[in-house]
Amino acid sequence: MQGDRHQHGYDLLARLRRLETRIVRLQKRWQTFRADPRPERLEEFREAFALTDRALEELAGQLEPTHRGARPGQSPGSFRAEPGSTDARAVVEAGRTLDHVLAEVNRAWGFLRREPDPTGLGGLADRLARAEAAAAILSRALRPSDRLSAADARRPDPKRSAAGPEAGNLDAVLSRIRDDWENLRRDPAPDRAGVLRGELAEARRLTEALASRMTSPEPPDPETARYLTGVDDAVRFAPYRDAFTGLYNRQGFDALAGAELKRCRRYSRSFGLLLIETQPSDLAELRNTIGTLQSLLRGYDLISRYSDRRLVVGLPEADGAESRRIAARLLRALAGESPEGVSAVTRLSYALMPEDGASLAALFEQAERRLES
Protein backbone atom coordinates (compact mmCIF):
# COMPACT_ATOMS: atom_id res chain seq x y z
CA MET A 1 0.00 0.00 0.00
CA GLN A 2 2.81 2.41 0.64
CA GLY A 3 3.68 2.47 -3.06
CA ASP A 4 0.13 3.49 -3.89
CA ARG A 5 0.44 6.68 -1.92
CA HIS A 6 3.10 8.25 -4.09
CA GLN A 7 0.53 9.18 -6.70
CA HIS A 8 0.64 12.87 -7.59
CA GLY A 9 -2.90 13.54 -6.43
CA TYR A 10 -2.42 11.86 -3.08
CA ASP A 11 0.83 13.76 -2.49
CA LEU A 12 -1.03 17.00 -3.03
CA LEU A 13 -3.82 16.01 -0.66
CA ALA A 14 -1.26 15.08 2.00
CA ARG A 15 0.55 18.41 1.46
CA LEU A 16 -2.72 20.32 1.86
CA ARG A 17 -3.52 18.51 5.12
CA ARG A 18 -0.07 19.28 6.51
CA LEU A 19 -0.39 22.91 5.45
CA GLU A 20 -3.79 23.25 7.10
CA THR A 21 -2.33 21.87 10.33
CA ARG A 22 0.61 24.28 10.08
CA ILE A 23 -1.73 27.27 9.59
CA VAL A 24 -3.82 26.29 12.61
CA ARG A 25 -0.67 26.09 14.74
CA LEU A 26 0.48 29.42 13.36
CA GLN A 27 -2.79 31.03 14.43
CA LYS A 28 -2.37 29.60 17.93
CA ARG A 29 1.18 30.97 18.15
CA TRP A 30 -0.10 34.40 17.15
CA GLN A 31 -2.85 34.29 19.80
CA THR A 32 -0.27 33.26 22.40
CA PHE A 33 1.93 36.20 21.42
CA ARG A 34 -0.98 38.65 21.55
CA ALA A 35 -1.96 37.44 25.01
CA ASP A 36 1.61 37.87 26.29
CA PRO A 37 3.78 39.84 23.80
CA ARG A 38 7.35 38.78 24.55
CA PRO A 39 10.35 38.88 22.15
CA GLU A 40 10.95 35.12 22.30
CA ARG A 41 7.34 34.39 21.40
CA LEU A 42 7.46 36.81 18.51
CA GLU A 43 10.61 35.08 17.24
CA GLU A 44 8.87 31.67 17.47
CA PHE A 45 5.98 33.07 15.45
CA ARG A 46 8.31 34.51 12.80
CA GLU A 47 10.08 31.18 12.38
CA ALA A 48 6.78 29.32 12.07
CA PHE A 49 5.53 31.96 9.63
CA ALA A 50 8.63 31.57 7.43
CA LEU A 51 8.19 27.79 7.30
CA THR A 52 4.52 28.20 6.38
CA ASP A 53 5.41 30.73 3.68
CA ARG A 54 7.87 28.28 2.09
CA ALA A 55 5.26 25.53 2.19
CA LEU A 56 2.81 27.85 0.41
CA GLU A 57 5.40 28.60 -2.28
CA GLU A 58 5.96 24.89 -2.87
CA LEU A 59 2.21 24.32 -3.10
CA ALA A 60 1.86 27.15 -5.61
CA GLY A 61 4.53 25.56 -7.79
CA GLN A 62 2.80 22.19 -7.64
CA LEU A 63 -0.58 23.67 -8.58
CA GLU A 64 0.68 25.93 -11.38
CA PRO A 65 0.80 23.33 -14.21
CA THR A 66 -2.85 22.40 -13.73
CA HIS A 67 -4.19 25.78 -12.67
CA ARG A 68 -4.25 27.44 -16.09
CA GLY A 69 -7.10 25.28 -17.33
CA ALA A 70 -9.34 25.99 -14.34
CA ARG A 71 -12.46 28.04 -14.71
CA PRO A 72 -12.46 31.16 -12.49
CA GLY A 73 -15.11 31.36 -9.81
CA GLN A 74 -15.91 27.65 -9.90
CA SER A 75 -17.53 26.55 -6.65
CA PRO A 76 -17.08 23.12 -5.06
CA GLY A 77 -20.72 22.25 -5.60
CA SER A 78 -20.53 22.98 -9.33
CA PHE A 79 -17.41 20.90 -9.99
CA ARG A 80 -17.57 18.61 -13.03
CA ALA A 81 -14.41 16.57 -13.54
CA GLU A 82 -13.43 15.48 -17.01
CA PRO A 83 -13.78 11.69 -17.50
CA GLY A 84 -10.56 9.91 -16.59
CA SER A 85 -9.03 13.06 -15.09
CA THR A 86 -6.68 12.36 -12.17
CA ASP A 87 -4.38 15.42 -12.20
CA ALA A 88 -3.57 17.16 -8.95
CA ARG A 89 -6.17 19.89 -9.28
CA ALA A 90 -8.91 17.38 -10.14
CA VAL A 91 -8.07 15.36 -7.02
CA VAL A 92 -8.19 18.43 -4.78
CA GLU A 93 -11.47 19.60 -6.34
CA ALA A 94 -12.91 16.10 -5.91
CA GLY A 95 -12.18 16.19 -2.18
CA ARG A 96 -13.78 19.62 -1.86
CA THR A 97 -16.77 18.45 -3.86
CA LEU A 98 -17.33 15.45 -1.60
CA ASP A 99 -17.17 17.67 1.48
CA HIS A 100 -19.59 20.19 0.00
CA VAL A 101 -22.05 17.83 -1.67
CA LEU A 102 -22.31 15.33 1.19
CA ALA A 103 -23.12 18.22 3.52
CA GLU A 104 -25.88 19.22 1.07
CA VAL A 105 -27.11 15.61 0.94
CA ASN A 106 -27.39 15.42 4.72
CA ARG A 107 -29.29 18.70 4.92
CA ALA A 108 -31.64 17.73 2.07
CA TRP A 109 -32.33 14.31 3.55
CA GLY A 110 -33.18 15.92 6.90
CA PHE A 111 -36.14 17.65 5.20
CA LEU A 112 -37.06 14.84 2.81
CA ARG A 113 -37.19 12.29 5.59
CA ARG A 114 -40.07 14.23 7.13
CA GLU A 115 -41.81 15.35 3.91
CA PRO A 116 -40.68 13.18 0.96
CA ASP A 117 -41.49 14.37 -2.55
CA PRO A 118 -40.34 13.21 -6.03
CA THR A 119 -38.70 16.53 -6.93
CA GLY A 120 -36.66 16.62 -3.75
CA LEU A 121 -35.62 13.00 -4.18
CA GLY A 122 -34.57 13.76 -7.76
CA GLY A 123 -32.36 16.59 -6.50
CA LEU A 124 -30.91 14.28 -3.86
CA ALA A 125 -30.08 11.70 -6.55
CA ASP A 126 -28.32 14.43 -8.61
CA ARG A 127 -26.18 15.39 -5.61
CA LEU A 128 -25.28 11.76 -4.97
CA ALA A 129 -24.29 11.40 -8.64
CA ARG A 130 -21.90 14.38 -8.28
CA ALA A 131 -20.43 12.86 -5.13
CA GLU A 132 -20.07 9.52 -6.93
CA ALA A 133 -18.12 11.21 -9.77
CA ALA A 134 -15.82 12.88 -7.25
CA ALA A 135 -15.21 9.59 -5.44
CA ALA A 136 -14.33 8.02 -8.81
CA ILE A 137 -11.63 10.71 -9.29
CA LEU A 138 -10.12 9.89 -5.90
CA SER A 139 -10.34 6.16 -6.55
CA ARG A 140 -8.47 6.44 -9.88
CA ALA A 141 -5.85 8.79 -8.46
CA LEU A 142 -5.08 6.60 -5.46
CA ARG A 143 -5.14 3.24 -7.25
CA PRO A 144 -2.00 2.05 -9.02
CA SER A 145 -2.46 1.79 -12.78
CA ASP A 146 -1.89 -1.97 -12.94
CA ARG A 147 -5.00 -2.60 -10.84
CA LEU A 148 -7.20 -0.05 -12.54
CA SER A 149 -8.51 -2.27 -15.30
CA ALA A 150 -9.33 -5.15 -12.91
CA ALA A 151 -11.11 -2.79 -10.52
CA ASP A 152 -13.12 -1.22 -13.34
CA ALA A 153 -14.18 -4.70 -14.43
CA ARG A 154 -15.63 -5.28 -10.96
CA ARG A 155 -17.47 -1.96 -10.93
CA PRO A 156 -21.22 -2.41 -10.31
CA ASP A 157 -23.33 -2.07 -13.45
CA PRO A 158 -25.04 1.37 -13.33
CA LYS A 159 -28.06 -0.18 -15.08
CA ARG A 160 -28.52 -2.71 -12.30
CA SER A 161 -31.84 -2.47 -10.51
CA ALA A 162 -31.91 -0.61 -7.21
CA ALA A 163 -31.04 -2.49 -4.05
CA GLY A 164 -33.89 -4.33 -2.43
CA PRO A 165 -35.13 -3.95 1.13
CA GLU A 166 -32.34 -6.15 2.47
CA ALA A 167 -29.82 -3.38 1.77
CA GLY A 168 -31.28 -1.22 4.53
CA ASN A 169 -33.23 2.02 4.45
CA LEU A 170 -31.84 5.19 2.93
CA ASP A 171 -31.30 6.67 6.37
CA ALA A 172 -28.90 3.84 7.27
CA VAL A 173 -27.18 4.00 3.87
CA LEU A 174 -26.43 7.74 4.16
CA SER A 175 -25.21 7.27 7.72
CA ARG A 176 -22.72 4.63 6.55
CA ILE A 177 -21.54 6.91 3.74
CA ARG A 178 -20.84 9.69 6.25
CA ASP A 179 -18.73 7.34 8.38
CA ASP A 180 -16.79 5.97 5.41
CA TRP A 181 -16.08 9.47 4.03
CA GLU A 182 -14.62 10.49 7.40
CA ASN A 183 -12.41 7.37 7.34
CA LEU A 184 -11.24 8.24 3.82
CA ARG A 185 -10.47 11.82 4.82
CA ARG A 186 -8.37 10.66 7.75
CA ASP A 187 -6.48 8.05 5.74
CA PRO A 188 -6.80 8.36 1.92
CA ALA A 189 -6.39 4.93 0.35
CA PRO A 190 -7.62 3.30 -2.88
CA ASP A 191 -9.70 0.64 -1.14
CA ARG A 192 -11.60 3.20 0.92
CA ALA A 193 -12.21 5.40 -2.13
CA GLY A 194 -13.44 2.43 -4.19
CA VAL A 195 -15.85 1.26 -1.50
CA LEU A 196 -17.18 4.79 -0.98
CA ARG A 197 -17.76 5.13 -4.71
CA GLY A 198 -19.83 1.95 -4.75
CA GLU A 199 -21.82 3.06 -1.71
CA LEU A 200 -22.65 6.41 -3.32
CA ALA A 201 -23.72 4.65 -6.52
CA GLU A 202 -26.02 2.39 -4.55
CA ALA A 203 -27.48 5.31 -2.57
CA ARG A 204 -28.16 7.12 -5.86
CA ARG A 205 -29.93 4.08 -7.36
CA LEU A 206 -31.99 3.66 -4.23
CA THR A 207 -32.98 7.35 -4.24
CA GLU A 208 -33.95 7.19 -7.93
CA ALA A 209 -36.07 4.11 -7.27
CA LEU A 210 -37.83 5.87 -4.41
CA ALA A 211 -38.54 8.92 -6.57
CA SER A 212 -39.95 6.65 -9.27
CA ARG A 213 -42.23 4.92 -6.79
CA MET A 214 -43.44 8.27 -5.48
CA THR A 215 -44.54 9.31 -9.00
CA SER A 216 -46.42 6.08 -9.57
CA PRO A 217 -50.20 6.50 -10.07
CA GLU A 218 -50.73 4.19 -7.12
CA PRO A 219 -50.07 5.38 -3.54
CA PRO A 220 -46.59 4.56 -2.15
CA ASP A 221 -46.50 1.02 -0.89
CA PRO A 222 -45.65 0.24 2.75
CA GLU A 223 -42.11 -0.78 1.73
CA THR A 224 -41.46 2.70 0.31
CA ALA A 225 -42.87 4.30 3.44
CA ARG A 226 -40.47 2.29 5.59
CA TYR A 227 -37.53 3.39 3.42
CA LEU A 228 -38.52 7.05 3.55
CA THR A 229 -39.34 7.30 7.23
CA GLY A 230 -36.47 5.13 8.44
CA VAL A 231 -38.89 3.02 10.48
CA ASP A 232 -37.17 -0.34 10.80
CA ASP A 233 -38.87 -3.59 10.01
CA ALA A 234 -37.84 -6.11 12.66
CA VAL A 235 -36.61 -8.60 10.08
CA ARG A 236 -35.41 -6.57 7.09
CA PHE A 237 -34.21 -3.38 8.78
CA ALA A 238 -32.76 -4.72 11.98
CA PRO A 239 -30.74 -1.91 13.63
CA TYR A 240 -27.87 -4.36 14.08
CA ARG A 241 -27.32 -4.77 10.33
CA ASP A 242 -24.74 -3.05 8.10
CA ALA A 243 -26.50 -0.99 5.42
CA PHE A 244 -24.52 -2.28 2.41
CA THR A 245 -23.53 -5.85 3.16
CA GLY A 246 -26.41 -7.14 5.30
CA LEU A 247 -23.92 -8.38 7.91
CA TYR A 248 -24.15 -7.50 11.56
CA ASN A 249 -22.62 -4.12 12.38
CA ARG A 250 -20.45 -3.46 15.45
CA GLN A 251 -23.40 -3.06 17.80
CA GLY A 252 -25.11 -6.16 16.46
CA PHE A 253 -22.03 -8.34 16.75
CA ASP A 254 -21.24 -7.14 20.28
CA ALA A 255 -24.78 -7.92 21.42
CA LEU A 256 -25.07 -11.36 19.79
CA ALA A 257 -21.50 -12.51 20.40
CA GLY A 258 -21.81 -11.38 24.02
CA ALA A 259 -24.89 -13.57 24.42
CA GLU A 260 -23.11 -16.54 22.78
CA LEU A 261 -20.13 -16.10 25.10
CA LYS A 262 -22.42 -16.23 28.14
CA ARG A 263 -23.98 -19.44 26.84
CA CYS A 264 -20.60 -21.01 26.13
CA ARG A 265 -19.32 -20.08 29.59
CA ARG A 266 -22.46 -21.50 31.23
CA TYR A 267 -22.01 -24.87 29.54
CA SER A 268 -18.19 -24.89 29.59
CA ARG A 269 -17.95 -24.70 25.80
CA SER A 270 -15.23 -23.01 23.76
CA PHE A 271 -15.57 -19.95 21.51
CA GLY A 272 -13.36 -18.71 18.68
CA LEU A 273 -12.96 -15.17 17.36
CA LEU A 274 -11.44 -14.33 13.95
CA LEU A 275 -10.29 -10.78 13.22
CA ILE A 276 -9.98 -10.10 9.48
CA GLU A 277 -8.51 -6.96 7.89
CA THR A 278 -9.54 -6.24 4.31
CA GLN A 279 -8.59 -3.78 1.58
CA PRO A 280 -11.17 -4.35 -1.17
CA SER A 281 -10.83 -2.15 -4.23
CA ASP A 282 -14.56 -1.42 -4.31
CA LEU A 283 -17.91 -2.37 -2.83
CA ALA A 284 -18.36 -5.26 -5.27
CA GLU A 285 -15.09 -6.87 -4.18
CA LEU A 286 -16.04 -6.41 -0.52
CA ARG A 287 -19.31 -8.24 -1.16
CA ASN A 288 -17.53 -11.02 -3.08
CA THR A 289 -15.16 -11.49 -0.15
CA ILE A 290 -18.05 -11.63 2.30
CA GLY A 291 -19.91 -14.11 0.09
CA THR A 292 -16.87 -16.42 0.08
CA LEU A 293 -16.59 -16.20 3.85
CA GLN A 294 -20.28 -16.95 4.36
CA SER A 295 -20.16 -19.96 2.08
CA LEU A 296 -17.47 -21.58 4.24
CA LEU A 297 -18.85 -20.75 7.68
CA ARG A 298 -21.35 -22.78 9.66
CA GLY A 299 -24.95 -21.65 9.73
CA TYR A 300 -24.78 -20.50 13.36
CA ASP A 301 -21.45 -18.63 13.08
CA LEU A 302 -21.59 -14.84 13.45
CA ILE A 303 -20.00 -12.52 10.90
CA SER A 304 -19.84 -8.73 11.16
CA ARG A 305 -18.62 -5.74 9.18
CA TYR A 306 -17.12 -4.27 12.32
CA SER A 307 -15.62 -1.20 10.64
CA ASP A 308 -14.87 -0.04 7.11
CA ARG A 309 -11.86 -2.39 6.78
CA ARG A 310 -12.47 -4.98 9.46
CA LEU A 311 -14.60 -8.11 9.45
CA VAL A 312 -15.10 -10.16 12.61
CA VAL A 313 -16.26 -13.78 12.82
CA GLY A 314 -17.59 -15.44 15.95
CA LEU A 315 -17.28 -19.24 16.13
CA PRO A 316 -19.47 -20.66 18.92
CA GLU A 317 -18.23 -23.95 20.39
CA ALA A 318 -15.12 -23.96 18.18
CA ASP A 319 -11.93 -24.95 20.02
CA GLY A 320 -8.42 -23.86 19.05
CA ALA A 321 -7.84 -26.56 16.46
CA GLU A 322 -11.18 -26.03 14.77
CA SER A 323 -10.82 -22.22 14.78
CA ARG A 324 -7.42 -22.48 13.12
CA ARG A 325 -8.75 -24.94 10.53
CA ILE A 326 -11.60 -22.57 9.67
CA ALA A 327 -9.18 -19.63 9.41
CA ALA A 328 -6.86 -21.57 7.09
CA ARG A 329 -9.80 -22.67 4.93
CA LEU A 330 -11.01 -19.08 4.59
CA LEU A 331 -7.57 -17.80 3.58
CA ARG A 332 -7.10 -20.52 0.96
CA ALA A 333 -10.51 -19.85 -0.58
CA LEU A 334 -10.00 -16.08 -0.69
CA ALA A 335 -6.58 -16.39 -2.31
CA GLY A 336 -7.94 -18.85 -4.85
CA GLU A 337 -10.84 -16.64 -5.99
CA SER A 338 -8.58 -13.76 -7.03
CA PRO A 339 -7.30 -13.96 -10.65
CA GLU A 340 -4.07 -12.28 -9.57
CA GLY A 341 -3.78 -14.52 -6.51
CA VAL A 342 -4.02 -11.42 -4.30
CA SER A 343 -6.85 -11.52 -1.79
CA ALA A 344 -8.72 -8.47 -0.47
CA VAL A 345 -7.92 -9.88 2.98
CA THR A 346 -4.57 -8.55 4.16
CA ARG A 347 -4.31 -9.96 7.69
CA LEU A 348 -6.13 -12.45 9.89
CA SER A 349 -5.75 -13.32 13.55
CA TYR A 350 -7.69 -15.23 16.16
CA ALA A 351 -8.46 -15.50 19.88
CA LEU A 352 -9.99 -18.33 21.90
CA MET A 353 -12.13 -18.73 24.96
CA PRO A 354 -11.15 -19.83 27.58
CA GLU A 355 -7.44 -19.79 26.64
CA ASP A 356 -7.24 -16.05 25.83
CA GLY A 357 -9.97 -14.71 28.10
CA ALA A 358 -13.60 -15.06 29.06
CA SER A 359 -15.00 -11.75 27.79
CA LEU A 360 -15.44 -10.26 24.33
CA ALA A 361 -13.12 -7.38 25.23
CA ALA A 362 -10.37 -9.80 26.29
CA LEU A 363 -10.72 -11.81 23.08
CA PHE A 364 -10.52 -8.67 20.94
CA GLU A 365 -7.43 -7.51 22.83
CA GLN A 366 -5.63 -10.81 22.26
CA ALA A 367 -6.67 -10.95 18.59
CA GLU A 368 -5.35 -7.40 18.12
CA ARG A 369 -2.00 -8.39 19.61
CA ARG A 370 -1.70 -11.35 17.28
CA LEU A 371 -2.72 -9.16 14.34
CA GLU A 372 0.08 -6.71 15.05
CA SER A 373 2.67 -9.44 15.55
C-alpha positions in Angstrom: 0.0 0.0 0.0 2.8 2.4 0.6 3.7 2.5 -3.1 0.1 3.5 -3.9 0.4 6.7 -1.9 3.1 8.2 -4.1 0.5 9.2 -6.7 0.6 12.9 -7.6 -2.9 13.5 -6.4 -2.4 11.9 -3.1 0.8 13.8 -2.5 -1.0 17.0 -3.0 -3.8 16.0 -0.7 -1.3 15.1 2.0 0.5 18.4 1.5 -2.7 20.3 1.9 -3.5 18.5 5.1 -0.1 19.3 6.5 -0.4 22.9 5.5 -3.8 23.3 7.1 -2.3 21.9 10.3 0.6 24.3 10.1 -1.7 27.3 9.6 -3.8 26.3 12.6 -0.7 26.1 14.7 0.5 29.4 13.4 -2.8 31.0 14.4 -2.4 29.6 17.9 1.2 31.0 18.1 -0.1 34.4 17.2 -2.8 34.3 19.8 -0.3 33.3 22.4 1.9 36.2 21.4 -1.0 38.7 21.6 -2.0 37.4 25.0 1.6 37.9 26.3 3.8 39.8 23.8 7.4 38.8 24.5 10.3 38.9 22.2 11.0 35.1 22.3 7.3 34.4 21.4 7.5 36.8 18.5 10.6 35.1 17.2 8.9 31.7 17.5 6.0 33.1 15.5 8.3 34.5 12.8 10.1 31.2 12.4 6.8 29.3 12.1 5.5 32.0 9.6 8.6 31.6 7.4 8.2 27.8 7.3 4.5 28.2 6.4 5.4 30.7 3.7 7.9 28.3 2.1 5.3 25.5 2.2 2.8 27.8 0.4 5.4 28.6 -2.3 6.0 24.9 -2.9 2.2 24.3 -3.1 1.9 27.2 -5.6 4.5 25.6 -7.8 2.8 22.2 -7.6 -0.6 23.7 -8.6 0.7 25.9 -11.4 0.8 23.3 -14.2 -2.9 22.4 -13.7 -4.2 25.8 -12.7 -4.2 27.4 -16.1 -7.1 25.3 -17.3 -9.3 26.0 -14.3 -12.5 28.0 -14.7 -12.5 31.2 -12.5 -15.1 31.4 -9.8 -15.9 27.6 -9.9 -17.5 26.6 -6.7 -17.1 23.1 -5.1 -20.7 22.2 -5.6 -20.5 23.0 -9.3 -17.4 20.9 -10.0 -17.6 18.6 -13.0 -14.4 16.6 -13.5 -13.4 15.5 -17.0 -13.8 11.7 -17.5 -10.6 9.9 -16.6 -9.0 13.1 -15.1 -6.7 12.4 -12.2 -4.4 15.4 -12.2 -3.6 17.2 -8.9 -6.2 19.9 -9.3 -8.9 17.4 -10.1 -8.1 15.4 -7.0 -8.2 18.4 -4.8 -11.5 19.6 -6.3 -12.9 16.1 -5.9 -12.2 16.2 -2.2 -13.8 19.6 -1.9 -16.8 18.4 -3.9 -17.3 15.4 -1.6 -17.2 17.7 1.5 -19.6 20.2 0.0 -22.0 17.8 -1.7 -22.3 15.3 1.2 -23.1 18.2 3.5 -25.9 19.2 1.1 -27.1 15.6 0.9 -27.4 15.4 4.7 -29.3 18.7 4.9 -31.6 17.7 2.1 -32.3 14.3 3.6 -33.2 15.9 6.9 -36.1 17.7 5.2 -37.1 14.8 2.8 -37.2 12.3 5.6 -40.1 14.2 7.1 -41.8 15.4 3.9 -40.7 13.2 1.0 -41.5 14.4 -2.5 -40.3 13.2 -6.0 -38.7 16.5 -6.9 -36.7 16.6 -3.7 -35.6 13.0 -4.2 -34.6 13.8 -7.8 -32.4 16.6 -6.5 -30.9 14.3 -3.9 -30.1 11.7 -6.6 -28.3 14.4 -8.6 -26.2 15.4 -5.6 -25.3 11.8 -5.0 -24.3 11.4 -8.6 -21.9 14.4 -8.3 -20.4 12.9 -5.1 -20.1 9.5 -6.9 -18.1 11.2 -9.8 -15.8 12.9 -7.2 -15.2 9.6 -5.4 -14.3 8.0 -8.8 -11.6 10.7 -9.3 -10.1 9.9 -5.9 -10.3 6.2 -6.6 -8.5 6.4 -9.9 -5.8 8.8 -8.5 -5.1 6.6 -5.5 -5.1 3.2 -7.2 -2.0 2.0 -9.0 -2.5 1.8 -12.8 -1.9 -2.0 -12.9 -5.0 -2.6 -10.8 -7.2 0.0 -12.5 -8.5 -2.3 -15.3 -9.3 -5.2 -12.9 -11.1 -2.8 -10.5 -13.1 -1.2 -13.3 -14.2 -4.7 -14.4 -15.6 -5.3 -11.0 -17.5 -2.0 -10.9 -21.2 -2.4 -10.3 -23.3 -2.1 -13.4 -25.0 1.4 -13.3 -28.1 -0.2 -15.1 -28.5 -2.7 -12.3 -31.8 -2.5 -10.5 -31.9 -0.6 -7.2 -31.0 -2.5 -4.1 -33.9 -4.3 -2.4 -35.1 -3.9 1.1 -32.3 -6.2 2.5 -29.8 -3.4 1.8 -31.3 -1.2 4.5 -33.2 2.0 4.5 -31.8 5.2 2.9 -31.3 6.7 6.4 -28.9 3.8 7.3 -27.2 4.0 3.9 -26.4 7.7 4.2 -25.2 7.3 7.7 -22.7 4.6 6.6 -21.5 6.9 3.7 -20.8 9.7 6.3 -18.7 7.3 8.4 -16.8 6.0 5.4 -16.1 9.5 4.0 -14.6 10.5 7.4 -12.4 7.4 7.3 -11.2 8.2 3.8 -10.5 11.8 4.8 -8.4 10.7 7.8 -6.5 8.0 5.7 -6.8 8.4 1.9 -6.4 4.9 0.4 -7.6 3.3 -2.9 -9.7 0.6 -1.1 -11.6 3.2 0.9 -12.2 5.4 -2.1 -13.4 2.4 -4.2 -15.8 1.3 -1.5 -17.2 4.8 -1.0 -17.8 5.1 -4.7 -19.8 1.9 -4.8 -21.8 3.1 -1.7 -22.6 6.4 -3.3 -23.7 4.7 -6.5 -26.0 2.4 -4.5 -27.5 5.3 -2.6 -28.2 7.1 -5.9 -29.9 4.1 -7.4 -32.0 3.7 -4.2 -33.0 7.4 -4.2 -34.0 7.2 -7.9 -36.1 4.1 -7.3 -37.8 5.9 -4.4 -38.5 8.9 -6.6 -40.0 6.7 -9.3 -42.2 4.9 -6.8 -43.4 8.3 -5.5 -44.5 9.3 -9.0 -46.4 6.1 -9.6 -50.2 6.5 -10.1 -50.7 4.2 -7.1 -50.1 5.4 -3.5 -46.6 4.6 -2.1 -46.5 1.0 -0.9 -45.6 0.2 2.8 -42.1 -0.8 1.7 -41.5 2.7 0.3 -42.9 4.3 3.4 -40.5 2.3 5.6 -37.5 3.4 3.4 -38.5 7.0 3.6 -39.3 7.3 7.2 -36.5 5.1 8.4 -38.9 3.0 10.5 -37.2 -0.3 10.8 -38.9 -3.6 10.0 -37.8 -6.1 12.7 -36.6 -8.6 10.1 -35.4 -6.6 7.1 -34.2 -3.4 8.8 -32.8 -4.7 12.0 -30.7 -1.9 13.6 -27.9 -4.4 14.1 -27.3 -4.8 10.3 -24.7 -3.0 8.1 -26.5 -1.0 5.4 -24.5 -2.3 2.4 -23.5 -5.9 3.2 -26.4 -7.1 5.3 -23.9 -8.4 7.9 -24.2 -7.5 11.6 -22.6 -4.1 12.4 -20.4 -3.5 15.4 -23.4 -3.1 17.8 -25.1 -6.2 16.5 -22.0 -8.3 16.7 -21.2 -7.1 20.3 -24.8 -7.9 21.4 -25.1 -11.4 19.8 -21.5 -12.5 20.4 -21.8 -11.4 24.0 -24.9 -13.6 24.4 -23.1 -16.5 22.8 -20.1 -16.1 25.1 -22.4 -16.2 28.1 -24.0 -19.4 26.8 -20.6 -21.0 26.1 -19.3 -20.1 29.6 -22.5 -21.5 31.2 -22.0 -24.9 29.5 -18.2 -24.9 29.6 -18.0 -24.7 25.8 -15.2 -23.0 23.8 -15.6 -19.9 21.5 -13.4 -18.7 18.7 -13.0 -15.2 17.4 -11.4 -14.3 14.0 -10.3 -10.8 13.2 -10.0 -10.1 9.5 -8.5 -7.0 7.9 -9.5 -6.2 4.3 -8.6 -3.8 1.6 -11.2 -4.4 -1.2 -10.8 -2.2 -4.2 -14.6 -1.4 -4.3 -17.9 -2.4 -2.8 -18.4 -5.3 -5.3 -15.1 -6.9 -4.2 -16.0 -6.4 -0.5 -19.3 -8.2 -1.2 -17.5 -11.0 -3.1 -15.2 -11.5 -0.1 -18.1 -11.6 2.3 -19.9 -14.1 0.1 -16.9 -16.4 0.1 -16.6 -16.2 3.9 -20.3 -16.9 4.4 -20.2 -20.0 2.1 -17.5 -21.6 4.2 -18.9 -20.7 7.7 -21.4 -22.8 9.7 -24.9 -21.6 9.7 -24.8 -20.5 13.4 -21.5 -18.6 13.1 -21.6 -14.8 13.5 -20.0 -12.5 10.9 -19.8 -8.7 11.2 -18.6 -5.7 9.2 -17.1 -4.3 12.3 -15.6 -1.2 10.6 -14.9 0.0 7.1 -11.9 -2.4 6.8 -12.5 -5.0 9.5 -14.6 -8.1 9.5 -15.1 -10.2 12.6 -16.3 -13.8 12.8 -17.6 -15.4 16.0 -17.3 -19.2 16.1 -19.5 -20.7 18.9 -18.2 -23.9 20.4 -15.1 -24.0 18.2 -11.9 -24.9 20.0 -8.4 -23.9 19.1 -7.8 -26.6 16.5 -11.2 -26.0 14.8 -10.8 -22.2 14.8 -7.4 -22.5 13.1 -8.7 -24.9 10.5 -11.6 -22.6 9.7 -9.2 -19.6 9.4 -6.9 -21.6 7.1 -9.8 -22.7 4.9 -11.0 -19.1 4.6 -7.6 -17.8 3.6 -7.1 -20.5 1.0 -10.5 -19.8 -0.6 -10.0 -16.1 -0.7 -6.6 -16.4 -2.3 -7.9 -18.9 -4.8 -10.8 -16.6 -6.0 -8.6 -13.8 -7.0 -7.3 -14.0 -10.6 -4.1 -12.3 -9.6 -3.8 -14.5 -6.5 -4.0 -11.4 -4.3 -6.9 -11.5 -1.8 -8.7 -8.5 -0.5 -7.9 -9.9 3.0 -4.6 -8.5 4.2 -4.3 -10.0 7.7 -6.1 -12.5 9.9 -5.7 -13.3 13.6 -7.7 -15.2 16.2 -8.5 -15.5 19.9 -10.0 -18.3 21.9 -12.1 -18.7 25.0 -11.2 -19.8 27.6 -7.4 -19.8 26.6 -7.2 -16.0 25.8 -10.0 -14.7 28.1 -13.6 -15.1 29.1 -15.0 -11.7 27.8 -15.4 -10.3 24.3 -13.1 -7.4 25.2 -10.4 -9.8 26.3 -10.7 -11.8 23.1 -10.5 -8.7 20.9 -7.4 -7.5 22.8 -5.6 -10.8 22.3 -6.7 -10.9 18.6 -5.4 -7.4 18.1 -2.0 -8.4 19.6 -1.7 -11.4 17.3 -2.7 -9.2 14.3 0.1 -6.7 15.1 2.7 -9.4 15.6 
